[in-house]
Amino acid sequence: MTRLERNANIAAVVIPFLGVIAAAVVLWSRFLGPRDLAIFAVMYLLSALGITVGFHRLLTHRAFQTRPWLRYTLAVLGSMSLQGGVIDWVADHRKHHTFTDEEGDPHSPHAGHGAGLGGMVAGLWHAHVGWLFETHGQASSKRFAPDLVEDATMRRINRGFPLIALGSLVLPFVLGLALSGGSLVDGGLSALLWAGLVRIFLVHHITWSINSICHFFGSRRFDTDDHSTNVFWLALPSLGEAWHHNHHAFPQSAFHGLRWYELDLVSTRRTFMGDAFASLFVQRCWRRSRQPVLPIQALCDAHAWSAFPGPVRAPVAARLLTLASAARNDAASLLAGDACTSSTGIGVGAVHSGASFHAKAQATSAVDAVQRGCHGAGHRG
């Protein structure tokens, strides 16, 4: 990591923190107004969706497919969260899945930090913030994100990260100025503070909490070779990312909440986003790409299956049946080390070059789960 990169990361951590302190001072004498709150909510949702839907589920894990314009839009929105360029982010995260909680993981709270209370504190610090000054952006993009490196538009978005980051601060300022009738302090600067700096601070630390808290505290129910956990109280602000153990068990699933009570604002119908996101990220993806986007566990779980939009259930179940034999071939290829990713998108485990043999082997059992689950899926509630 160069001195410039390290200093840029320090600034990205410290400046939003100072913004939060300034916001606390402002709150002492003037309460947060509805205009600031509305701009904050819009900017928060746009940048957080850019991370969880764009950077994570779509670009890192290819959990679903969509049209190029939406793909690039999500990449820009994710960049507005100021977590680094899209290619660097994806490369780091794919490396994390390749070496989860082992040496080589960019932000594990467990690997190389020693035992006892001191080791725990050092590990949590590294996973939450410390890695930004040591291993952030150091994963080889040619090895871990070759698909994005070969995409000319994605390269331009990656190079344009500094301008997008600046725009992420200018936009709330302009909105506040316009909606306040031209007031510089009560309009533009107030929106910059709340929807700019405070928003970035919160998105940062919620995302980093997935790296730290969701690998140390919480619940588990699957047999995985890592320390990932589900943390229910982080589910709402993270838009479902906090069902992190589910995600590590089924990394190519577009859905992280697998039970009816596991709140995943991106995918479930039981939220205020409801049918709109179900339609956008499930039904449209299904119709356009003809690729399954349902988690294997959900196919075997009547409660989770009932959460999906009715029109999607039967065709997806039928399609999965036709893909089962192809998926088995993909699993065999993964086991032989001949492929980096399953063409059907239903292999489980680390799907990028360097994946462990155990992770590749999970693809075979995943196919069996598909065959068991989808026979009856199309007939469930």
N, C-alpha and C positions, 0 to 999 in steps of 0.2 A: 504494500500500500504506500503510495507516494505521500509526501508531506501535504501537498495540496488536497488530496482526497481525504486525508485524516482531518485536516482543518475544516474542510467542507462538512464532514460528518459531525464534527464538534459543534459547528455553527448551527447545523440542522437540529441538533439536540438542545442546545442552550437557548437559542433565540425564541423558539416556541415556549420554553419553560419560563423565560422572562416575560413573555406575553401573558402567561397564566398569572404570574405575580401582578402584572399591571392590571389584569382583569379583576383580580381580587381587590385591588385598591379602588378601582372604578365601582365595583359592587358595594363597597363600604358606604359610598355616598349616593349612588344611582343604580337602581335595579336594572337588570337585563330587560330590554324592551322587546315587544313582539316583532318588530322589524328585524332586529339583530338575530333574534331566535329563529325566524323564518329563513334568513339567509344562511345562518349557521346550519340549520337542518338540511337545506338543499346541498350545500357544499360538503357536509359530512357524508350524506348518502351517496353523492356522486363519487367522491374520492374513495370511500370505503367499498362501494360496489366495484369500483375500478380495481381495487386490490383483490377482493375475494372472488368476484366473478371473472374479471379480466386477467390479472397477473397470475392468480392461483389456479382456479378451476379450469379456465379455458386454455391459457397459454402454457402454464407449467405442466398440467396433467392431461390436457386435451380431453377433458371429461365430456365435452360436447363440441359440436361444430356449429358455426354460424356464418353469415355472410361477411365478406372482407371488411365492409364499411363499419360493421358493428365490432368486429375484431380489433380494428385500429382505433375506434372510438374508445373502447374499453382500455386499450393500452395507454391512451392519452389520459383518461380519467385516473387510472392507477398511478401514473406519473405525477398527478396533481397531489398525491398524498406525501410527496417528498421522501420516498423511501429508496431512491436511486433509479437509474435507468431501467427500462423494462427487461432488456437482455441480461443485464447483471443480476437483477432480482430473480429472474427465472433460473439462471445458471446456479445461483446460490441455493435456491430452494430445491432444485433437482439434486444437487450435491448433498443437501441435507437428507433427502430421502434415500440416497444411495448409501450414506454412512450414518444413518440415524443413531444418535447417542453412542457413537464409536469415534475413534480417532479419524479425523477427516471431516466430521460434521462441523459446519461453520459456526453453529450456535447451540451446541448441546450443553445443558447444565451439568452433565454427568461425566463426560470424557475429559480426563486430564486435570481435574481440579482437586483431587485428594478426597480423604474421608473426613468424617466428623462435621461439627458445626461450621468450622472455617471453610472446609471444602464445599459445603452446601451453599454458604453465602457467596463464595467466589464463583461457583458454578452458576448460580442464579443471576449474579451481576453480569457475568460474561454472556449468558443466553439472552438477557434482557437488553443490555446497552453495550457492555464491554466489547462484544464481537464487532461492533460498528467501527472500532478503532484498530482492529487487528485483522479480521478475516473477511469483512464486508467487501463484496465485489471482486474477490480474489479467485472465485471458481472460474475455470476455463470455459469461456462461452463457446469455443469451437467444439469442446468435448460434451458439455452439458446442455447447450442450447443451439445446436447446429441449424435446426429448422428456422429459428429466428434470425440467426446470422445470415442465412441465405435469403431472407426476405428484405428487399430493398426498402420498402416502406417502414418496416419495423426498425431497420437500422437508422433511418432518418428520425423516427420517434425517439430512439435511444440517444442519438446525438443531440436531439433538441431538448433533452431533459432540463437543462438550466433555464431555457426560455419558458418551458411548461411550468416549472416550479415558480418562476416569477409571475406567470399568468395566474397561478393558483392563489396568489396574494393580491394581484391587481383586480381580479374579477370581483371578489367580495367588496373591495373598496369602491369600485365603479357602481356596483349594485346598490350599496348603501348610499352613495352620493346621489344616484338617480332617484331612489325611492324616498329620500328625505327632502327632495326638492332642492338639492344643491348644498346641503349643510356639510361642511368639511369635518367638523368635530363630531357632532351627534349622528351624522350619516356615514360618510366615508371612513373616517378613522375608527369609529366604533365598530363598524362592520369588519374592517381589517383586523381589529383586535379579536373579535369573537369568532367570526367565520373564517378568519385567516390563521392567526397564530394559535389561538386556543383550540380550534378545530384540528390543526396539524398536530398539536401536542397530544390530543386525545386519540386520534387515529394512530399516531406513532406508538403510544404506550399500550393501546389495546392490541395492536398487531404484535408488538414485542412480548406481550404477556402470553401470547400463544406459544412463543419460543421458550419462555421460562416457566410460567405457572403451569401451562398445559403439558409440560414434560416433568412435572414434579409433584403437583397436588391434584387431587381429583379422583375420578372413578374409572375403572377398566372392566371390560367384559369379554374381549377377544384375546386370543393367544398370539401376541405379536412380539417380535424380538427387539423391542424398544421400551421406553418409559412413557410413551404418550398417554394422556389422560383426557377425559371429558370433564369440563368445568362449567356447570349449568349457569352460574351467575354471570359468566362472560358471554353467554350465547347471544343475548340481545344486542349489546353494543358492538359485538364482533360480526353481527349478521349471520351467525351460525358457525363461524370458524372455530368456536370453542369446543365443538364436538370433535376434538382433535384426535382422540383415540379412534373414533369411527373412521375418520379420514385416513389414519395410518393403516387401519385394517383393510380399507377399500379405497386406495388413493385415486383410482380413476373414476370414482363415483361423483357425479355432479351434485349429489345430495350428501350433506354431512349429518343432518339430523335423520336418524333411521327409525325412531319411534314417534308415535303421534305427539308425545309430550316434549320431544326434543326440538325446540324452537330453532328453525333455520329460515331466516327471512328471505333468503334467495329462492328457496324451492318449495316451501310448504304452502298449502292453501289456507292453513289455520293462522294467518297473520293479516295485518292490515294491508299488506301488499297483495295478498290473495291471488286471484285468478290472473291478474296482470302479469306477474312474474312467472307464474306457472305456464301461461301462454307463451311468453317471450322466450323463456329458457328451456322449456320442455316441448311444448307442442310444435313451435316453429322449428326448433332444432331437429325434432323427429321428422317433420314433413320434408324439410329441405335436405337434410344430410342422409336420412334413412339409417342413422346410427343410433343404437340404444344408448340412453343416458341414465338408466335406472340402476341403483346399486344392487348388487347381487343379494346382499342381506335382506333388502326390502322385498325382493321377490319371494323370499321364504318367510316373510313376516306379514301376516294378514293386516295388522294394525298399520304398519308403515305403508303397505300397498294401498290401503284405503285412502291415504292422504293424497295420492296422485290423481290428477284430473281424469274423470271417467273416460273421455274419448281416447285417452292415450293407452289405457291398460291393455285392452285386447290386442291392438295392432303391435304393441311393443312385445307382448308375450309371444305372439305368433312369430314375430321377426327374430326374437331371441332363440326360438326353437330352430329356425332355419340356420342360425349362425353358430349353433352349438358345435357342429362338426368342424367348422372353420376355426372356431375358437380353440378347439382341442389341438388343431394343427399349430395354431399360434403358440399355445402352451408348450408344445413339443419343441418349437423353434426357440422359445425362451430358455427352455431347459438345456438345449444344445448350444445356447449362446449365439445363435445365428440372427437374432433380431433384437432391436432395442425397445420395440413397443409392439403391442398387439394390434393388428389391423382392425380387429372388431371392436377394440376399446373395452373389452371385459376381462382382460387379464388383471390379476391382482398382484400387488407388491411393487418394488422399485422397478420402473419401466425404462430406465435410462441406462446408458452404457456404464459399466462398472457395478451393476446391481449384483447383490449377493446371490449365491446359489439358492439359499433358503427362500429369498423373496421371489425368485423366478419359479421355484417349485410350487409356490402358492397358486400359480396360474392354473395348474391341473385341478386342484381341489375346487378352485373357483368355477371352472367349467362344469364340474359335477354339481355344484350348488345351483348353477343356472338351469341345468337340465332338470333337477329336482323341483326347483321353485317355479319355473315358468310354465310347467305343464298345467298347474292349477291357477296361475296368476290371472289369466284372462277371465276366470269365472268368479273372482272374489269381489265382494261388496263393492 
